[in-house]
Amino acid sequence: MLLQTGDWIKGTLRDGELIMGYIESLDPSGIVKVAVVTSDNHEIIGKKVSMLSERVKRLPVSNVSNKAQIQFLIDLALSTGDEEWFIELSSKLNTMNQLVNQL
């Protein structure tokens, strides 16, 4: 399974720090640039790190099934500045609200 820009990943930096984030860019030499969303090293949260692709693992895509999950992901999209994802999630939330209001 090949990594792609935008994939959510988890990985370990050389000094053992755990990170979760998404791939901003890929280099043909096997280097990925990751936007760190969470880490056990709080100083690198919100920053970009470069690491070897073999040190990261792609996270599975989850199917969002309830309103609370979508609201959490909307907050995450806002905190990472991902406008496209924010719009997509907001649309899902609006559709859910419309379905509830029709009942």
C-alpha positions in Angstrom: 0.0 0.0 0.0 1.7 3.2 -1.2 1.6 6.4 0.8 0.0 9.4 -0.7 -0.1 13.1 0.1 -3.0 13.7 2.6 -2.8 10.2 4.1 -3.1 10.2 7.9 -0.2 8.4 9.5 1.4 7.4 12.8 5.1 7.0 13.2 8.1 7.1 15.3 10.9 9.7 15.0 14.5 8.7 15.3 14.6 9.6 19.0 11.5 7.4 19.7 8.9 10.2 19.8 5.5 9.0 18.6 3.6 11.2 16.2 0.3 11.3 14.4 -0.4 13.6 11.5 -0.9 13.7 7.8 1.5 13.7 4.9 2.1 17.1 3.3 4.6 15.9 0.7 6.5 12.8 -0.5 10.0 12.8 -1.9 11.1 10.0 -4.4 14.0 9.2 -2.1 11.6 7.9 0.6 11.3 11.1 2.8 7.9 12.2 3.9 7.0 15.6 5.3 4.4 15.2 8.0 2.2 17.9 9.6 2.2 16.7 13.3 -1.3 16.8 14.8 -0.4 15.0 18.1 2.8 13.7 19.7 4.2 12.7 23.0 6.6 15.6 22.4 4.3 18.6 22.8 6.9 21.0 21.3 6.5 19.5 17.7 2.6 19.6 17.7 1.5 21.8 14.8 5.0 21.7 13.2 6.3 19.9 10.1 8.8 17.0 10.4 10.6 15.1 7.7 11.1 11.4 8.2 11.8 8.2 6.4 8.7 6.6 4.8 9.5 3.2 6.4 9.0 4.8 9.9 5.4 5.7 9.2 2.3 3.6 8.9 -0.9 4.8 7.2 -3.9 4.9 9.4 -7.1 3.3 8.2 -9.8 5.5 6.8 -12.7 5.4 9.3 -16.4 5.7 8.4 -17.9 8.5 10.5 -21.3 7.4 11.8 -22.5 9.9 14.3 -22.8 13.6 14.9 -20.3 13.8 17.8 -17.6 12.1 15.6 -18.2 14.6 12.8 -18.1 17.6 15.2 -14.8 16.3 16.5 -13.4 15.9 13.0 -14.6 19.4 12.1 -12.6 20.7 15.1 -9.6 18.8 13.8 -10.0 20.1 10.3 -10.1 23.6 11.7 -7.1 23.1 13.8 -5.1 21.7 10.9 -6.3 24.4 8.5 -7.8 21.8 6.1 -10.5 23.9 4.4 -11.5 21.2 1.9 -12.0 18.6 4.6 -13.9 21.1 6.8 -16.3 21.8 3.9 -16.8 18.1 3.3 -17.5 17.4 7.0 -19.8 20.4 7.4 -21.8 19.2 4.4 -22.2 15.7 6.1 -23.3 17.4 9.3 -25.8 19.6 7.5 -27.2 16.5 5.8 -27.6 14.7 9.1 -29.3 17.7 10.6 -31.8 17.9 7.7 -32.6 14.2 8.0 -33.3 14.6 11.8 -35.5 17.6 11.2 -37.6 15.7 8.6 -38.5 13.0 11.2 
